Amino acid sequence: MAEEQEGTIEKMMLQKPFKFFDSHGHPGLEKKGILERPGCFDMWAGNTVGARSLMGARAFLGDPNPTKIITKPEELPEFSPETFIQFMDSASIEGMCLQAIHGISDPYPGNEKGWKWYVPNDYVKKTFIDAFPGRFTAVGGIHARYGKEAAVEMVVSAHECGFPGCKFHTPTSGYPNNPDMYPAYEKIVELGMHLQVHTGQEELPGTRAKYQDPVYLDDVAMDFPDLKILQLHCGLFNNPMQALWNVMKFDNTYTDITVPHPTLMHFKYYWDMDHIRFLEFFMPDKVFYGTDFPLTLPVYQTMIDNIMTMPISTEFKHKLMGNNFRKFVNWGS
Ligand SMILES: [Zn+2]
């Protein structure tokens, strides 16, 4: 094992072969049937921060005019579950955890009903997990916009699909410590699942930064000591210090280092050597690599290379880049 080598050269050079695991990818943006999944077409269309972020992906996917604003589904580049597999294979990614999503933002000027984002559990199960055995797992979307009981039913739905966890998307669902979510959290514990919660910032329609502050997760972790929590994005651009503290304070709280684009979004807390060393020192077993694919599609390999060439221990690289998350979801068992 590379970890057991004593010499400096061995530590640097014996990193491979290693299969990575991407703990955070987004299904739903596939061209086929995109209008059946509310919110997904909006990611590509219009002159928004999100759509402009995806222009890089469009260029990589062969769009001859990737900066033209998209107005119709026919203008989307070819993008399918096979594209996920193609990029995963090219970057030695064994598996990816997909985020099924369920949420409706607060009302805002121009949209009195709120912006809806919905990628159904059964779509993700059928189109990705069942279609490509051994390559994907997923978390099911949950929120309490339809009430407490509906939130519990969303947990049950994710469990019935065989998913190991659920995701609460704060930008479209509000504070994670909303008491209406608590019966759903009880159900997650009862079913032996985990909870993923978005923290940080988000550029989607109807987004309010206050919901995404990781300080509200402190309440959830306090009130549910048996609930395994994965804090997504580690509070990026919002309150990363609180996010790191949550992981240090609570045995059952973990974090990923996912960024929608490393250069655009989170330079200091992604590429920064001191930050990665901080993670290695304080939480070596509680941090996961993720990518927000397909937003990061143009830099998919580069992001991995960046971490794998950093002067940190090979042991930690392997934990961060796959083994921690495999253990977290009992991958392969
Ligand atoms: Zn994401």
Boltz pocket constraint, residues with backbone or C-beta under 6 A from the ligand:
constraints:
  - pocket:
      binder: B
      contacts: [[A, 24], [A, 26], [A, 99], [A, 292]]
      max_distance: 6.0
